[in-house]
Amino acid sequence: MNSSDDPDLPAIERIRNGDAGGCRVLLERHLDRLHALATRLLDSSADADEVCQDAFMRAWQQAPKWQAGKARFSTWLHQVVLNLSRDRLRARRASLPLDAIAEMADEDTPEQAHGRADRAQSVRNGLRQLPERQREALVLCHFQSLSNIEAAALLELSVDALESLLARARKGLRAALDGQGLAPGAAT
């Protein structure tokens, strides 16, 4: 990777020079996506808040020592959030109680809002039924919009292995949604 390909390098350099503004730039640039990742993996906004706080504390500590070249800083941040989320899930050892995701703000009617909330809950339920690795792969690629190459690197898999994992995850999610009458092509 060419070091000029990482848009976070100027902010990291600011942190190295003692400028707290660099921290704000990284936070503003990445917090929403990382929080969404942790929320989807943990199904808890409160737990995601804690994971993100821990991740950004590590980012501030790592930024002055960051060596560009192997991966983008944002990829490393995703890995930190993924690992912290895994640790939190292992600590729970219970089935995941999914918190309600904030309702979408731009709803046209109460019926549409209710329908979207029902579909979102069905997807969350379907995700909950997937094995951990399949859920992680699906969340990283489809909800976080990471490329297969980036997601494979985060999960320490080959791209072929990730694609196989994604295929199984999609099939499992489709089956879960179909069981609820919500899979694509199913009658609603």
C-alpha positions in Angstrom: 0.0 0.0 0.0 1.2 3.5 -0.8 1.3 5.6 2.3 -0.3 8.5 0.4 -3.4 6.2 0.0 -4.3 6.6 3.7 -6.5 9.7 4.3 -5.9 9.5 8.0 -2.1 10.2 7.8 -2.5 14.0 8.1 -4.6 13.6 11.3 -2.1 11.1 12.7 0.8 13.5 12.0 -1.2 16.2 13.9 -1.5 13.8 16.9 2.3 13.1 16.7 2.8 16.9 16.9 0.6 17.2 20.0 -2.4 18.7 18.2 -5.6 17.4 19.7 -7.4 18.4 16.6 -6.0 15.3 14.9 -7.9 13.2 17.4 -11.1 15.1 16.7 -10.6 14.5 12.9 -10.3 10.7 13.4 -13.2 10.7 15.8 -15.5 12.6 13.4 -14.3 10.6 10.4 -14.7 7.1 11.9 -17.0 7.0 15.0 -20.3 6.6 13.3 -19.2 3.6 11.2 -17.3 1.9 14.0 -20.2 2.4 16.4 -22.5 0.9 13.8 -20.2 -2.1 13.4 -20.1 -2.7 17.2 -23.8 -2.2 17.5 -24.5 -4.7 14.8 -22.1 -7.2 16.3 -23.1 -6.7 19.9 -26.8 -5.7 19.4 -26.4 -3.1 22.1 -25.8 0.6 21.6 -24.5 0.9 25.2 -22.0 -1.9 24.7 -21.0 -0.3 21.4 -20.4 3.0 23.1 -17.9 1.3 25.5 -16.2 -0.6 22.7 -15.8 2.6 20.7 -14.4 4.5 23.7 -11.9 1.7 24.3 -11.0 1.6 20.6 -10.4 5.3 20.3 -8.3 5.3 23.5 -6.1 2.7 21.8 -6.1 4.8 18.6 -4.8 7.8 20.5 -2.1 5.7 22.0 -1.2 4.0 18.7 -1.4 7.1 16.4 2.0 8.5 17.4 3.7 5.2 16.7 1.7 4.4 13.6 3.8 3.1 10.7 2.0 3.6 7.4 2.3 0.9 4.7 0.7 -2.4 5.8 -2.9 -1.2 6.2 -4.9 2.0 6.4 -5.4 3.3 9.9 -9.2 2.9 9.5 -8.7 -0.8 8.7 -6.7 -1.1 12.0 -9.5 0.7 13.8 -12.1 -1.8 12.4 -9.9 -4.6 13.6 -9.7 -3.1 17.1 -13.5 -2.7 17.3 -14.0 -6.3 15.9 -11.6 -7.7 18.5 -13.1 -5.7 21.4 -16.6 -6.8 20.3 -15.5 -10.4 20.2 -14.1 -10.1 23.7 -17.3 -8.6 25.0 -19.4 -11.4 23.3 -17.1 -14.1 24.8 -17.6 -12.4 28.2 -21.4 -12.6 27.9 -21.5 -16.3 27.1 -25.3 -15.9 26.8 -27.5 -15.5 23.8 -27.5 -11.9 22.6 -30.4 -9.8 23.7 -30.7 -7.4 20.8 -31.6 -3.8 21.7 -33.9 -1.9 19.5 -32.1 0.0 16.8 -33.1 3.7 16.6 -36.1 4.1 14.3 -35.5 5.8 11.0 -36.1 9.5 11.2 -37.5 10.1 7.7 -40.6 7.9 7.8 -43.5 8.9 5.7 -46.3 7.2 7.7 -46.6 5.3 11.0 -47.4 2.2 8.9 -44.1 2.5 7.0 -42.2 3.1 10.2 -43.7 0.0 11.8 -43.0 -2.1 8.6 -39.4 -1.0 8.6 -39.0 -1.6 12.3 -40.4 -5.1 11.8 -38.1 -5.8 8.9 -35.1 -4.5 10.8 -36.0 -6.6 13.8 -36.4 -9.6 11.5 -32.9 -9.0 10.1 -31.4 -8.6 13.6 -33.1 -11.9 14.6 -31.7 -13.6 11.5 -28.2 -12.2 12.1 -28.5 -13.5 15.7 -29.0 -17.0 14.4 -25.9 -17.0 12.3 -22.6 -18.4 13.6 -20.3 -15.7 14.9 -17.8 -15.7 11.9 -20.7 -15.6 9.4 -22.3 -12.7 11.2 -19.0 -10.8 11.3 -18.4 -11.4 7.6 -21.8 -10.2 6.6 -21.7 -7.2 8.9 -18.3 -6.1 7.6 -19.1 -6.5 3.9 -22.8 -5.5 3.7 -23.4 -3.2 6.6 -19.9 -1.6 7.0 -19.3 -1.6 3.2 -15.8 -3.0 3.5 -14.3 -4.6 0.4 -13.9 -8.4 0.5 -10.1 -7.9 0.6 -10.4 -5.6 3.7 -12.9 -7.9 5.5 -10.8 -10.9 4.7 -7.7 -9.2 6.2 -9.7 -8.2 9.3 -11.0 -11.8 9.8 -7.5 -13.2 8.9 -9.0 -15.3 6.0 -8.2 -15.6 2.4 -10.6 -13.8 0.1 -11.9 -17.2 -1.2 -12.6 -18.3 2.4 -14.4 -15.0 3.1 -16.5 -15.4 0.0 -17.4 -18.9 1.1 -18.3 -17.6 4.6 -20.4 -14.8 3.0 -22.3 -17.3 0.8 -23.1 -19.5 3.8 -24.1 -16.3 5.8 -26.4 -15.1 3.1 -28.0 -18.5 2.7 -28.5 -18.7 6.5 -30.0 -15.2 6.7 -32.2 -15.9 3.7 -33.5 -19.1 5.3 -34.2 -17.2 8.6 -36.0 -14.4 6.8 -37.9 -16.9 4.6 -39.1 -18.6 7.8 -40.6 -15.3 8.7 -42.0 -14.7 5.2 -39.5 -11.9 4.6 -36.9 -13.3 2.2 -36.7 -11.7 -1.2 -39.5 -13.1 -3.3 -41.5 -14.2 -0.3 -45.0 -12.9 0.1 -45.5 -10.2 2.6 
